[in-house]
Amino acid sequence: MSETSKPAQSPEPSPIPSVGTVTVHELWTCLKAGVADFRAAPQFGLFFSAVYVVAGFFMLWLGAGHVSWILATSLVFPLAAPFAAVGLYEVSRRLEACAPLEWRGVLGVVWQERTRQVPMLGAIIVLYFPQTGLKPPASSRSALA
């Protein structure tokens, strides 16, 4: 008895999702929620902000004012931004779930993200910045010349 094989049928493609527009009201709602999170747990917002400030001073100390260091050191900020966002999102998630806010837990989530999609997001941001066409202020352009 011979079996006739049917060609494998590929599954139907997913429908294209509809993309909504973001309204000013939604932006204000998100901003208010962020301010409420900061008021509820300011130490975490200040910590992630302090990381940027310390990194900036460290780059200045390294010699970021020199032309050869500008590109290399400026890549730190967009690479670190997604990790700071993960930490702030985790604080917000814990506040919403009435879960305890512990440094070890919040920073543990940030640490776990190093092997997931967050580093790639930082790389995409680094690659996108030169494409935006943003130019440095005139004062820094004259220093580069």
C-alpha positions in Angstrom: 0.0 0.0 0.0 1.6 3.2 -1.0 0.9 6.4 0.8 0.7 9.7 -1.1 2.3 12.5 0.7 0.7 15.9 0.7 2.9 18.9 0.4 3.4 20.6 3.8 1.2 23.7 4.1 2.8 26.7 5.6 0.8 28.4 8.4 -1.1 31.6 7.6 0.9 34.7 8.3 0.0 36.8 11.3 -2.1 39.8 10.5 -0.4 43.1 10.5 -1.0 44.8 13.8 -2.7 48.1 13.9 -0.5 50.8 15.3 -2.2 53.5 17.3 -1.1 57.1 17.8 0.1 58.4 21.1 -1.9 61.3 22.4 -0.8 64.1 24.6 -3.1 62.8 27.3 -1.3 59.4 27.3 2.0 61.1 27.5 0.9 63.2 30.5 -0.6 60.1 32.1 2.8 58.3 31.8 4.7 61.3 33.1 2.4 61.5 36.1 2.9 57.8 36.8 6.6 58.3 36.6 6.5 61.2 39.1 4.4 59.1 41.4 6.9 56.2 41.3 9.7 58.6 42.0 7.9 60.1 45.0 7.2 56.6 46.3 10.8 55.4 45.9 13.2 58.3 45.2 16.3 56.4 46.2 16.1 54.2 43.0 15.6 57.1 40.6 18.5 59.0 42.3 20.7 55.9 42.1 20.2 55.4 38.4 20.7 59.1 37.8 23.8 59.1 39.9 25.3 56.3 37.8 25.1 58.6 34.8 26.6 61.6 36.6 29.5 59.5 38.0 30.1 58.0 34.5 30.2 61.5 33.1 32.7 62.7 35.6 34.7 59.5 35.1 34.8 60.1 31.3 35.8 63.7 32.0 38.6 62.5 34.2 39.7 60.0 31.5 40.0 62.8 29.1 36.8 62.9 27.2 37.6 66.5 26.3 40.2 65.2 23.9 39.0 64.5 20.4 40.3 60.9 20.4 38.2 60.1 23.5 34.9 61.7 22.5 33.4 58.9 20.4 34.6 56.1 22.6 33.4 57.5 25.8 30.1 58.9 24.5 29.1 55.3 23.6 28.8 54.5 27.3 25.6 56.5 27.7 23.4 54.9 25.1 24.7 51.5 26.0 23.8 52.0 29.6 20.4 53.6 29.1 18.5 50.4 28.5 19.8 48.9 31.7 18.8 52.0 33.7 15.3 51.8 32.1 15.1 48.1 33.2 15.8 49.1 36.7 13.3 51.9 36.7 10.7 49.6 35.1 11.3 47.0 37.8 10.8 49.6 40.5 7.5 50.6 38.9 6.4 47.0 38.5 7.1 46.2 42.1 5.3 49.4 43.3 2.2 48.4 41.2 2.3 44.8 42.5 2.8 46.0 46.1 6.0 43.9 46.1 8.9 44.8 48.4 11.5 47.2 47.0 14.8 45.6 47.7 18.1 46.8 46.2 19.2 43.2 45.6 16.0 42.3 43.8 15.9 45.4 41.6 19.6 45.3 40.7 19.3 41.5 40.2 16.8 42.1 37.5 19.1 44.6 35.8 22.0 42.1 36.1 19.9 39.3 34.6 19.1 41.4 31.5 22.8 41.5 30.4 22.2 38.1 28.6 18.9 39.0 27.1 17.8 41.6 24.5 18.8 44.7 26.4 22.5 44.8 25.2 21.2 44.6 21.7 18.9 47.5 22.3 21.8 49.5 23.5 23.7 48.6 20.3 20.7 49.7 18.2 20.6 53.0 20.0 24.4 53.5 19.3 23.9 52.7 15.6 20.8 55.0 15.4 22.4 58.1 16.9 24.7 58.9 13.9 21.7 58.5 11.5 19.6 61.2 13.2 21.7 64.0 11.8 22.0 65.7 15.2 25.0 68.0 15.3 26.9 69.0 18.4 26.6 72.6 19.6 28.8 75.2 17.8 31.0 75.5 20.8 31.9 71.8 20.8 32.3 71.8 16.9 34.9 74.5 17.1 36.8 72.5 19.8 36.8 69.5 17.4 38.3 71.5 14.5 
